[in-house]
Amino acid sequence: MKDRIIGFDIARAYAIFGMFIVNFNFSFGSVMNPTDNVGHFLNIFTGNSTAIFIICAGMGVSLMTNKTDYTTQEKTELKSKILKRSWFLFVLGLLLFNWWSGDILHFYGGYMHIAAFLLFIPKRYYLLGAIIAISIFNLLLLVIPITTSWDFTNYRYLDFWSPLGFLRNTFYNGWNSIFPWFSYFLVGMWLGKLNWQLKHTKRNIFIVGLLVFIFIQGLRYMVKRQFFSPFWNDYIMAEYFPPYLPFILVTMAFAFMAISVFMYIGEKYSTNRIVLALQKTGQMTLSHYVIHLTLGMIILATLTGKNYTGLLEDEQPTLPIYILAFSFIFYIFCILFSILWRKKFENGPLETLMRKISG
């Protein structure tokens, strides 16, 4: 379905732009203590962009397996392909972790590995699985302090490379640990099974997202009006870490609204040059993710005269407006690169490598 694919890819293009802002801001900006309106604006992308990125990953897996008449052999081959891709992403992410401590790819590989065993179940079980993933995280909160092994002076995870620390980080208190973040992936798999060519699908998903978003923002407004105790204030207002339920719901809700809008744009303006350029960009998000964390970080460090560490910025923060401008300009170059690359090649550089390995 051409229109559906366009909307899906421009959603990914939006998500990678948001991740540019979040990651550049984390390494060089004032993400923890913004001092002006632009700084607060940059922080809006925290969580929302990652949520869309992961949900789109789940949708991508569903779109690969969206027929109803697969043979047993075809199902086995698809499962094998997704498993190989999950291993590729897992290894690539671990290599990248030595450079960028906030890597999401090895978690992404973990999500895909589990998803490979859930490909052909009824889509309602994806929502049940999402609830289970969130519930397991909340049960773990009762037995393991969420701050275990974290050094919050620079957000370094102290025992990541030990067996116990690696498992704890991967499944519980890493940046995008399987519990609860796999819930986003499962919700994405559910969304990928819907018929987005139907007008009421886009409308209903948008309305659900809007209602949940308003509800959580209403709770947060009540926090500011001192309706709750300090414990509930922290629980409701938490952003990204720890990923408490209100954060999960509000970011999923935003993703529902955004993806619905992008699906509409992809259907309505399927021949627009800007939309098609964003589609090409969205199809190369893996390459752009690695490029911005390597080349992008090096360029920004050089321009600002700072020392890149892969950890929370501990020097004089770069002005938020500078971070925003650099993110936008770098994104424009990524769009141009996508257009030029796709004139000669079907897939992005890393996407091509992954497909050669996975088949």
C-alpha positions as CSV (number, residue, x, y, z in Angstrom):
1,M,0.0,0.0,0.0
2,K,1.9,3.0,-1.3
3,D,0.1,5.7,0.6
4,R,0.5,3.8,3.9
5,I,4.2,3.3,3.4
6,I,4.7,7.0,2.7
7,G,3.0,8.0,5.9
8,F,4.9,5.4,7.9
9,D,8.2,6.6,6.5
10,I,7.6,10.3,7.1
11,A,6.7,9.4,10.7
12,R,10.2,7.8,10.9
13,A,11.7,10.9,9.3
14,Y,10.1,13.1,12.0
15,A,11.3,10.7,14.7
16,I,14.9,10.8,13.6
17,F,14.8,14.6,13.5
18,G,13.6,14.7,17.1
19,M,16.4,12.3,18.1
20,F,18.9,14.7,16.5
21,I,17.6,17.4,18.8
22,V,17.5,15.2,21.9
23,N,20.9,13.7,21.5
24,F,22.8,16.8,20.5
25,N,21.1,18.6,23.4
26,F,22.1,15.8,25.8
27,S,25.7,16.0,24.8
28,F,26.2,19.7,24.4
29,G,23.2,21.6,25.7
30,S,21.4,22.3,29.0
31,V,18.9,19.4,28.8
32,M,18.7,19.0,32.6
33,N,18.3,22.7,33.5
34,P,16.9,24.7,30.5
35,T,17.0,28.4,31.1
36,D,14.9,29.8,28.3
37,N,11.9,29.0,26.1
38,V,14.0,27.5,23.4
39,G,15.6,25.1,25.9
40,H,12.2,24.0,27.1
41,F,11.1,23.6,23.5
42,L,14.0,21.2,22.9
43,N,13.0,19.1,25.9
44,I,9.6,18.5,24.4
45,F,11.2,16.1,21.9
46,T,12.6,14.0,24.8
47,G,10.6,10.8,25.0
48,N,8.1,11.7,22.2
49,S,10.7,11.2,19.4
50,T,12.0,8.0,20.9
51,A,8.4,6.7,21.4
52,I,7.6,7.3,17.7
53,F,11.0,5.7,16.7
54,I,10.3,2.5,18.6
55,I,6.6,2.4,17.6
56,C,7.5,2.7,14.0
57,A,10.0,-0.1,14.4
58,G,7.2,-2.3,15.6
59,M,5.0,-1.2,12.7
60,G,7.8,-2.0,10.3
61,V,8.0,-5.6,11.6
62,S,4.2,-5.9,11.2
63,L,4.3,-4.5,7.7
64,M,6.8,-7.1,6.7
65,T,4.5,-9.9,7.9
66,N,1.1,-8.4,7.1
67,K,-0.3,-11.1,4.7
68,T,-2.8,-13.8,6.0
69,D,-1.8,-16.7,3.7
70,Y,1.9,-17.4,4.5
71,T,3.0,-21.0,4.2
72,T,4.9,-22.6,7.0
73,Q,8.1,-22.3,5.1
74,E,7.5,-18.5,4.5
75,K,6.8,-18.0,8.2
76,T,10.1,-19.7,9.1
77,E,12.0,-17.6,6.6
78,L,10.5,-14.3,7.9
79,K,11.2,-15.3,11.5
80,S,14.8,-16.1,10.6
81,K,15.2,-12.8,8.7
82,I,14.0,-10.8,11.7
83,L,16.1,-12.7,14.1
84,K,19.2,-12.0,12.0
85,R,18.3,-8.3,11.8
86,S,17.9,-8.2,15.6
87,W,21.4,-9.7,16.1
88,F,22.8,-7.2,13.6
89,L,21.3,-4.3,15.5
90,F,22.3,-5.7,18.8
91,V,25.9,-6.0,17.9
92,L,26.0,-2.6,16.1
93,G,24.4,-1.0,19.1
94,L,27.0,-2.5,21.5
95,L,29.8,-1.3,19.3
96,L,28.2,2.2,19.2
97,F,27.7,2.1,23.0
98,N,31.5,2.6,23.5
99,W,31.1,5.9,21.7
100,W,27.5,6.9,22.7
101,S,26.3,5.8,26.1
102,G,22.6,6.4,25.3
103,D,22.5,3.9,22.4
104,I,19.1,2.5,21.6
105,L,20.1,0.0,18.8
106,H,21.0,-2.8,21.1
107,F,17.7,-2.4,22.9
108,Y,16.0,-2.2,19.5
109,G,17.7,-5.5,18.6
110,G,16.3,-7.0,21.8
111,Y,12.8,-5.9,21.0
112,M,13.0,-7.4,17.5
113,H,14.4,-10.7,18.9
114,I,11.4,-11.1,21.1
115,A,9.0,-9.9,18.4
116,A,10.3,-12.6,16.0
117,F,8.5,-15.2,18.1
118,L,5.2,-13.2,18.1
119,L,4.9,-12.5,14.4
120,F,1.7,-14.4,13.5
121,I,-0.4,-14.2,16.6
122,P,-3.7,-12.3,16.6
123,K,-3.0,-8.6,16.9
124,R,-5.0,-8.2,20.2
125,Y,-2.3,-10.1,21.9
126,Y,0.2,-7.3,21.1
127,L,-1.8,-4.9,23.3
128,L,-1.9,-7.6,26.1
129,G,1.9,-8.0,25.7
130,A,2.4,-4.3,26.1
131,I,0.4,-4.3,29.3
132,I,2.5,-7.2,30.6
133,A,5.7,-5.4,29.7
134,I,4.6,-2.4,31.7
135,S,3.4,-4.5,34.6
136,I,6.7,-6.4,34.8
137,F,8.6,-3.1,35.0
138,N,6.4,-1.9,37.8
139,L,6.9,-5.1,39.7
140,L,10.7,-4.8,39.3
141,L,10.4,-1.3,40.8
142,L,9.3,-3.0,44.0
143,V,12.4,-5.2,44.3
144,I,15.3,-3.3,42.6
145,P,15.9,0.4,43.1
146,I,15.6,2.1,39.7
147,T,18.8,4.1,40.4
148,T,21.0,0.9,40.9
149,S,24.4,1.4,39.3
150,W,23.7,4.9,37.9
151,D,26.1,7.8,38.5
152,F,23.8,10.8,38.0
153,T,26.7,13.3,37.9
154,N,27.3,12.3,34.3
155,Y,24.7,9.5,33.7
156,R,27.2,6.8,33.5
157,Y,26.1,3.2,34.2
158,L,28.9,1.8,36.4
159,D,28.7,-1.9,35.8
160,F,27.3,-2.1,32.3
161,W,29.9,-4.6,31.1
162,S,29.5,-7.0,34.0
163,P,27.0,-9.9,33.4
164,L,24.6,-8.8,36.1
165,G,24.9,-5.2,35.3
166,F,24.3,-5.8,31.6
167,L,21.2,-7.9,32.3
168,R,19.8,-5.3,34.7
169,N,20.5,-2.4,32.3
170,T,19.0,-4.3,29.3
171,F,15.8,-5.5,31.0
172,Y,15.1,-3.0,33.7
173,N,16.9,0.3,34.2
174,G,18.7,1.1,31.0
175,W,17.8,4.1,29.0
176,N,15.3,2.1,26.8
177,S,15.3,-1.2,28.7
178,I,13.1,-4.0,27.4
179,F,10.7,-3.5,30.4
180,P,8.8,-1.3,29.9
181,W,10.0,0.1,26.5
182,F,9.1,-3.1,24.6
183,S,5.5,-2.0,25.2
184,Y,6.0,0.7,22.5
185,F,7.3,-1.9,20.0
186,L,4.3,-4.1,20.7
187,V,1.8,-1.2,20.3
188,G,3.6,-0.5,17.0
189,M,3.1,-4.1,15.9
190,W,-0.6,-3.7,16.7
191,L,-0.8,-0.4,14.7
192,G,1.0,-2.1,11.8
193,K,-1.8,-4.6,11.6
194,L,-4.5,-1.9,11.1
195,N,-5.8,-0.9,7.7
196,W,-4.5,2.7,7.4
197,Q,-6.2,3.2,4.1
198,L,-9.5,3.5,5.9
199,K,-10.3,7.0,7.0
200,H,-11.8,6.0,10.3
201,T,-8.6,4.2,11.3
202,K,-6.6,7.5,11.1
203,R,-9.5,9.3,12.8
204,N,-10.0,6.9,15.7
205,I,-6.3,6.4,16.5
206,F,-5.9,10.2,16.5
207,I,-8.9,10.7,18.8
208,V,-7.6,8.0,21.2
209,G,-4.2,9.7,21.3
210,L,-5.8,13.1,21.9
211,L,-8.0,11.9,24.8
212,V,-5.2,10.1,26.6
213,F,-2.9,13.1,26.0
214,I,-5.4,15.5,27.5
215,F,-6.0,13.3,30.5
216,I,-2.3,13.0,31.4
217,Q,-1.8,16.7,30.8
218,G,-4.8,17.4,33.0
219,L,-3.1,15.3,35.8
220,R,0.1,17.3,35.3
221,Y,-1.8,20.5,35.6
222,M,-3.3,19.3,38.9
223,V,0.2,18.6,40.1
224,K,1.1,22.2,39.5
225,R,-2.0,23.2,41.4
226,Q,-0.7,21.0,44.3
227,F,-3.6,18.5,44.3
228,F,-1.3,15.5,45.1
229,S,1.3,14.4,47.6
230,P,5.0,14.7,46.7
231,F,5.2,11.0,45.8
232,W,2.4,11.3,43.2
233,N,3.8,14.6,42.0
234,D,7.1,12.9,41.1
235,Y,5.3,9.9,39.6
236,I,3.1,11.9,37.4
237,M,5.7,14.4,36.3
238,A,8.6,12.0,35.6
239,E,10.1,12.3,32.2
240,Y,11.9,9.5,30.4
241,F,13.7,8.1,33.4
242,P,12.2,6.5,35.3
243,P,9.6,5.7,32.6
244,Y,6.6,5.6,34.9
245,L,3.1,4.9,33.5
246,P,2.0,8.6,33.0
247,F,5.1,9.2,30.9
248,I,4.5,6.0,28.8
249,L,0.8,6.9,28.3
250,V,1.5,10.5,27.3
251,T,4.3,9.6,24.8
252,M,2.2,6.8,23.3
253,A,-0.7,9.2,23.0
254,F,1.5,11.8,21.2
255,A,2.8,9.1,18.9
256,F,-0.8,8.0,18.1
257,M,-1.7,11.6,17.1
258,A,1.6,12.2,15.1
259,I,1.5,8.9,13.2
260,S,-2.2,9.5,12.3
261,V,-1.3,12.9,10.9
262,F,1.6,11.6,9.0
263,M,-0.5,8.8,7.5
264,Y,-3.0,11.4,6.4
265,I,-0.2,13.5,4.8
266,G,1.2,10.5,3.1
267,E,-2.2,9.7,1.6
268,K,-3.1,13.3,0.7
269,Y,0.2,14.5,-0.7
270,S,1.7,11.3,-2.0
271,T,3.3,13.1,-5.0
272,N,4.6,16.2,-3.2
273,R,8.3,16.6,-3.6
274,I,8.9,17.5,0.1
275,V,6.9,14.5,1.2
276,L,8.8,12.2,-1.1
277,A,12.1,13.6,0.2
278,L,11.0,12.9,3.7
279,Q,9.9,9.4,2.7
280,K,13.5,8.7,1.4
281,T,14.9,10.1,4.7
282,G,12.6,7.9,6.8
283,Q,13.7,4.8,4.8
284,M,17.3,5.5,5.9
285,T,16.8,6.2,9.6
286,L,19.3,3.5,10.7
287,S,22.0,5.1,8.7
288,H,21.0,8.6,9.8
289,Y,20.9,7.5,13.5
290,V,24.5,6.3,13.3
291,I,25.7,9.2,11.2
292,H,24.4,11.8,13.6
293,L,25.9,10.1,16.6
294,T,29.3,9.9,14.9
295,L,29.9,12.6,12.3
296,G,27.2,14.9,13.8
297,M,28.7,14.8,17.2
298,I,32.3,15.4,15.9
299,I,31.2,18.4,13.8
300,L,29.2,19.9,16.7
301,A,32.1,19.3,19.1
302,T,34.5,21.0,16.7
303,L,32.2,24.0,16.1
304,T,31.6,24.5,19.8
305,G,35.2,23.8,20.9
306,K,34.1,21.2,23.3
307,N,35.2,17.7,24.3
308,Y,32.7,15.0,23.3
309,T,32.4,12.3,25.9
310,G,29.1,10.5,25.1
311,L,27.9,11.4,28.5
312,L,25.9,14.3,30.0
313,E,27.4,17.7,29.1
314,D,29.6,18.8,32.0
315,E,31.1,22.0,30.4
316,Q,29.4,25.3,29.7
317,P,26.2,24.4,27.9
318,T,25.8,25.4,24.3
319,L,22.9,27.8,23.8
320,P,19.6,26.0,22.9
321,I,19.1,28.1,19.8
322,Y,22.5,26.9,18.5
323,I,21.5,23.3,19.2
324,L,18.2,23.8,17.4
325,A,19.8,25.5,14.4
326,F,22.6,22.8,14.1
327,S,20.0,20.0,14.4
328,F,17.9,21.6,11.6
329,I,20.9,22.2,9.3
330,F,22.3,18.7,9.9
331,Y,18.8,17.3,9.1
332,I,18.6,19.2,5.9
333,F,21.9,17.7,4.8
334,C,20.6,14.2,5.8
335,I,17.6,14.8,3.6
336,L,19.8,15.8,0.7
337,F,22.1,12.8,1.3
338,S,19.0,10.6,1.3
339,I,17.8,12.0,-2.1
340,L,21.2,11.6,-3.7
341,W,21.9,8.1,-2.3
342,R,18.5,6.7,-3.3
343,K,19.1,7.8,-6.9
344,K,21.8,5.1,-7.1
345,F,20.9,2.6,-4.3
346,E,17.7,1.1,-3.2
347,N,18.5,1.2,0.5
348,G,20.7,3.3,2.9
349,P,24.3,2.2,3.6
350,L,23.6,0.4,6.9
351,E,20.2,-0.8,5.7
352,T,21.9,-2.4,2.7
353,L,24.5,-4.1,5.0
354,M,21.7,-5.4,7.3
355,R,19.7,-6.8,4.4
356,K,22.8,-8.6,3.0
357,I,23.4,-10.2,6.4
358,S,19.8,-11.1,7.1
359,G,18.7,-12.0,3.6
